[in-house]
Amino acid sequence: MKLYFAPRTRAVRPRWLLEELGVPYELVRLDLARQENSTPAYLAVHPLGELPALVDGDVTLLESLAICLHLADRFPEKHLAPPLGSVERGPYYQWMAFAELTLDPAVMALYRHVQLPEEQKDSAHSNAELARHRARLTPVLDVVRAGLGGREFLVGQSFTAADVVMASILHLANTLKLLDGHPQLVEYVRRHTQRPAVRKAASG
Ligand SMILES: N[C@@H](CCC(=O)N[C@@H](CS)C(=O)NCC(=O)O)C(=O)O
């Protein structure tokens, strides 16, 4: 398997999962600053020039969530996904989708605000947008906190690929100081980002 990767992108998620799985893979690092994702060679892999992409045999997969779902299923003996058809498979799908489709856009809206030039941030319009995005994020974070219910893992009694996806997004939220007032989520991020696989996945 070959993973197209750059640090501090969504490609960290499947790389983290590959490290957790402990399976061999080839890492192809692309330098976004040098626009290595816009070369004809990479556009032939991912027509939008985005990361990640995974080549698994004859199949090329796009979308970090799909890649994580695929990898966890590909190695069932590693137990990073509840078995197909098990009761826990439902919450597993739910948290994967919630992380990617509900939490991620709410965090990214605020991330984009942080990236704005200072003069644009100060406008009344921008401040109203910021307040709106923050108000949207709070109940979303409450859903995750309630779902964890003080447990260590999102699904069942063990670490799954859903924790990889959720903790990755919450980690970004934490670095943006968006988890203030959510100590359980800060603790969830701290615990899971201490895993040895994370350190390998986040390295350049
Ligand atoms: N929904 C896609 C989003 C991929 C995406 O936007 N990747 C960003 C990095 S996080 C990227 O490659 N940006 C480079 C660019 O667009 O030039 C996924 O989850 O894989």
The ligand as a MOL file (V3000), in Angstrom:
LIG
                    3D

  0  0  0     0  0            999 V3000
M  V30 BEGIN CTAB
M  V30 COUNTS 20 19 0 0 0
M  V30 BEGIN ATOM
M  V30 1 N -12.4700 15.5670 2.0340 0
M  V30 2 C -11.0800 15.3820 1.6700 0
M  V30 3 C -10.3630 16.7220 1.8280 0
M  V30 4 C -8.9360 16.6580 1.3500 0
M  V30 5 C -8.2350 17.9940 1.5160 0
M  V30 6 O -8.8450 19.0820 1.4450 0
M  V30 7 N -6.9330 17.9320 1.7450 0
M  V30 8 C -6.1600 19.1360 1.9130 0
M  V30 9 C -5.2030 18.9760 3.1030 0
M  V30 10 S -6.0550 18.7600 4.6210 0
M  V30 11 C -5.2950 19.3750 0.7170 0
M  V30 12 O -4.8110 18.4430 0.1050 0
M  V30 13 N -5.0450 20.6470 0.3770 0
M  V30 14 C -4.1100 20.9750 -0.6520 0
M  V30 15 C -4.6960 21.7750 -1.7330 0
M  V30 16 O -5.9340 21.8020 -1.8340 0
M  V30 17 O -3.9300 22.3750 -2.4710 0
M  V30 18 C -10.4630 14.3140 2.5630 0
M  V30 19 O -10.8780 14.1890 3.7200 0
M  V30 20 O -9.5990 13.5650 2.0930 0
M  V30 END ATOM
M  V30 BEGIN BOND
M  V30 1 1 1 2
M  V30 2 1 2 3
M  V30 3 1 2 18
M  V30 4 1 3 4
M  V30 5 1 4 5
M  V30 6 2 5 6
M  V30 7 1 5 7
M  V30 8 1 7 8
M  V30 9 1 8 9
M  V30 10 1 8 11
M  V30 11 1 9 10
M  V30 12 2 11 12
M  V30 13 1 11 13
M  V30 14 1 13 14
M  V30 15 1 14 15
M  V30 16 2 15 16
M  V30 17 1 15 17
M  V30 18 2 18 19
M  V30 19 1 18 20
M  V30 END BOND
M  V30 END CTAB
M  END
